[in-house]
């Protein structure tokens, strides 16, 4: 297919662009296969806008006389308005944008066409291999091994080719366990707690069904993660009644009689459409321009968004607590084990593991616990909060995770190497990107699409020195401890950086951030100068000592 | 009384045993056993209510609520003791004479000279000079010199030059409590001004020639504009109701060239109830997000804060952008008027955003113009209907502005919290009584100390590290975004959950940056020393003895670094969260985590007097800081059910 077929009017002049907190600008609008480009044609390029079609969530048209207006709502939650003279041009442009922003085929997406303008220092596709992770694990324990039982993605289509499992369980047993778990997602290692050797595992629900099926290999695998006499907790992210209902459909949960060393805890983490609706309501509330304080608070409350945040953080704290405080191992799962499960396991690691709070460590966490673990990014992030099309797979699961990280970051502003911008950047790229990292729903699909060969990795870009600078938190001081956030309502706030980003004045906050940078930077420069002088002095003094013994 | 248990608000399991002492000025709880013997001190004047609850098997519970939003729950073994304490506290918390207040016995060991100097720190006539008055348009009037015209006004009042004594006195007779229009802020740049008064006694049709002349005089003092705004900060309905009582508001037809404007800020009773409702929400044991947001909305508190801000913004705009003078009043002109004038001044003039300027602002718009501190904050036993968090709201407005303009204020949040604390503490004489007249009669300045001097002495604790006098945010008028600004108003947990340290960010950006800045300063000094030494060394090849002394000097500097770094480094204690977990594991409470230090608590606050309320005190660990983390972090302890599972499920 040629993009040209979809672009009937590639260019329109005298278009007026309206954005909140910006002056309206007149200029030229161009459509290309992947971008909407607006330029005021001034010399300084300052009034130029490049928008990826894949970032566009919805397009609305309005007509007044013979000129039309297009309102474009983006997945990064920004809203822009374009006034286009000429009815036909306007209609053409609107329909082109609609078509180009909802392309069916992945291989037509921009990452397959994008050519980087930066020098690749390190190929991000090879940056976070499981084998490296396993090596560091081996330095601490020999109870684990890498299994390639899923090499051809047959045992579990949503797992990566290599996973870490208890050494005492062989591949045949794994195959049997996979039969007993939803989607073949048998329990695998998610996190090893260095301090006490306890672990966090994740899986999907066991397929016990109504007649209480059991699987000896599954029991053995789960128990293999306990040390002698140890105890464990199964954190089921569904409320008990939901888990019970799941039995009717062949799913279920671990029965205590079959897993006597394990205690089950049910949490209530919402999924799919409930989250999506909550997301839509919240964004609606944030865009409400009325000046009524009461309405704002009640809309915020009605969206339930912060309730989801609180539930999620609580579940993650609980998992972390079981491991660090109770000295128990933990198995986390919900139904499929691809959404709430990953939210809990990854957040628990943020709390427990200082290395996850560095830039590199966080990238590794996202790769391990989200991309390789088979969170279906393509399905979940197909649309954001403005889309009218109601598909059932969209849900802001990853965004919720990022926001929880932000909440913890806010409570421990000096314990993270990255800043808020880093989290916002990940949110943007999960929904629309020039990089291939978040394409596809699992490693299997990514391999089939040959993403590593055909597209650029987000990490290749982020980890260039220039970009890294933008994402560094000036206040970072390595903190080797477990950080326990507060989940009381008074401690949780709306993530303004994402939800109010386009409708609040940000100048003063940015100035404050710049000031913080400046203070720390100046301190570092002085330190360097003083150290240099000290060295110089010491050398001079040593020379003198030699001269006058 | 011995064997008293201090309960944790969030968990009945976490209670500490100790001894309760009542002194003439404080309630003191000293913990048994533990090495530190933690102490909690509460000033009697901070106590807002004492509640005796039904006796249980374990003893008699006593609930003490404080005006600085601390809540203390005690269980006393003997019912009789509890009753005695209850009766004593009720009496002690409601002194009937000013002489009973703490400021008359508080002695910070300063000599007379230092005390007088302290009182001179804030000088209002200096402040009016700074504004640019007296000048060709404004002069001091001595009509109120013996409080003869208005007993709630100061003796020195600035009025338009063309307003004769006859006009002032005539106007005062036409105003509630004779609070005639007087200057609050003068804008040097364009001659526009903010004046304040009480409501006119207009009833349905009354007029007063002198009052009309007075307003005209205000207009004439600003040649740049042919009208003035008259801002009535009350809701229109309230103002109209006042007419029936012979009061009311200005009729535009009677006054030449005024534009009249209502701004609906509710009265003190509505505000009192609103705060009450919000505090109930803050006190909920483990509220869900919905409970909290719904309760916050239902209290209406943020709506009221926004109304006050909107009024201030309106006036600041009129003065700065339109160059029009404004007369502000409400009913008596000492509550809403004070709020609105001071918010507008703060927006208009960067000086008021400095530490010194803020003290001056409170002194000018609140203390000198007769805000009824004693009645509003219940320092002496009085009518509970007079109590209302009027200045608390102003302080919150400042905090909301600080959140929007992080670089604009020289002071930090702690400064505001400590001022709020001392408005109720009665430890200093500044906020005693209801008017300047009463304070002079009591000879406050000779018998008590000034808070401003105390805060000024410890100003390093109150600095905002992001403030630079040459920063764009510290220049000129602040323009808060009024469009679509609902979400800019946030719940201030630092104030209303002040003692629930576990709810606050565990690392303070302010403290961290202050430590960095301090270190930077030392580095600058060392750099100079090093450069000098280097220059000396290169110049002369002098002997080794000199080198030795220098080496000593250097090691001294190194010492400074390390100590300083460790301050910058401090992570925090996840306050006693160990206890919040069902205890089974032996690994619990292991060294690593519990060795952490809470940055905020660690923060010395070189403020021995505040330590009367132990949380600021250096060595003494604060009891209250442990409270919420359990409830906050993990819901587990709330359920006392048998199985582990149930414990966790409680969330």
Interface residues (C-beta under 8 A of the other chain):
Chain A: X195 X196 X233 X263 X264 X265 X266 X267 X286 X289 X291 X292 X293 X294 X295 X296 X297 X298 X300 X301 X304 X306 X307 X309 X310 X314 X317 X318 X321 X325 X326 X327 X410 X411 X412 X413 X414 X415 X475 X477 X479 X481 X482 X483 X484 X485 X486 X487 X488 X489 X490 X491 X492 X493 X494 X496 X500 X503 X504 X505 X508 X509 X511 X512 X515 X516 X519 X520 X522 X523 X526 X527 X529 X530 X533 X534 X536 X537 X540 X541 X544 X545 X547 X548
Chain B: X282 X286 X287 X288 X289 X290 X291 X292 X293 X294 X296 X297 X300 X302 X303 X306 X404 X405 X406 X407 X408 X465 X466 X468 X471 X472 X473 X481 X483 X484 X485 X486 X487 X488 X489 X490 X491 X493 X497 X500 X502 X503 X504 X505 X506 X507 X509 X512 X513 X516 X517 X519 X520 X523 X524 X526 X527 X530 X531 X533 X534 X537 X538 X541 X543 X544 X547 X554 X568 X569 X571 X572 X574 X577 X578 X581 X582 X584 X585 X586 X587 X588 X592 X593 X596 X628 X629 X631 X632 X633 X634 X635 X636 X643 X644 X645 X648 X649 X651
